[in-house]
Amino acid sequence: MLDVIGTILLVALAAVLVAVVARAGDRPAVNRTRLGAGIAAWFVVAALLGAAGAFASPALPVGVAVGLAVLAPVIIGFGVITRTQGLGVPMTTLVAVNAGRVLGSAFLLLHAAGRLPATFAHSAGWGDVTTGVLAIPVLLAVRNRVPGWKWYTAAWNLLGLADLVAAVTLGVGSAPGSMLRFIYETPGSGAIVQFPWVMVPAFFVPFYMLTHIAIFAGLAASERVSAERLGRAARAA
């Protein structure tokens, strides 16, 4: 039953992410459509590979397929994301979509069901829930440009990115048969490479990593604009 509910919720979250990101901003409609279609296709491919057991294939060492699924999109998208400041997606949207990470509470439920180790489940679960809940006040701070909003956003953004890095590290480090295993709790983290939960590292983790990279790029661009304005004001004076 937990797997069925997880499948429904993860597919629903992916659909919401596609719709929200694709419709945000004032980009041309064709660009929004292409972005939405690209994200949707990415999710579908990841889900089909996960359902086929590709990420748990014995042909590759444990954790390699999942590691590639996480790192490849981030490496490929890093340059484009930083150069375009998140493909023109507003910072408010990039922050808002992270609220969906409250579904990370599923890690805690999987642990309670005896399917994930405590260290990995608590770190990934509570880290995601905390990031998701804090996304709401950060969103309001960004939208209303409250004093210090850049510092609040940067701190939250670093927390959210660190949570994802920690989750990947602990997931690989607690997987039975992993060459990088350093956590020997039982059970291992093998459930995370099984459908539907494999969609988390295969799609949601790199997706959210890219949103954090885009937010940092947006903050850096905002600082440059502020510095240029101060420079012009100083020269005018």
Protein Blocks (a to p, Z undefined) as FASTA:
>chain_A
ZZmmmmmmmmmmmmmmmmmmmmgcjbdfklmmmmmmmmmmmmmmmmmmmmnommmcfkbc
ehklmmmmmmmmmmmmmmmmmmnnonopafklmmmmmmmmmmmmmmmmmmmnopacfklm
mmmmmmmmmmmmmmmmmmmmmmnopghklmmmmmmmmmmmmmmmmmmmmmmmmgghiakb
cbfcdcdfklmmpcfklmmmmmmmmmmmmmmmmmmmmmmmmmmmmmmmmmmmmmmZZ
